[in-house]
Amino acid sequence: NDLARIESEIEKHQQAIAELELERNRVMFTPYLSRLKKEYELRRQETMTLKPTLSVFL
């Protein structure tokens, strides 16, 4: 009986984890986040292409 209860608890936790992973994936692929990533990449490229004398101060 204890084993059945434990297995039931494990199943509940696995379902909860699956739901959290789905939610995380949904959040990770929002347009807002992809826009932030693009802006970050642009700024990074701009920083990398600055004159060497300026990059010393970054």
Secondary structure, DSSP 8 states (H G I E B T S, - for coil): -HHHHHHHHHHHHHHHHHHHHHHHHHHHT-HHHHHHHHHHHHHHHHHHTS-HHHHTT-
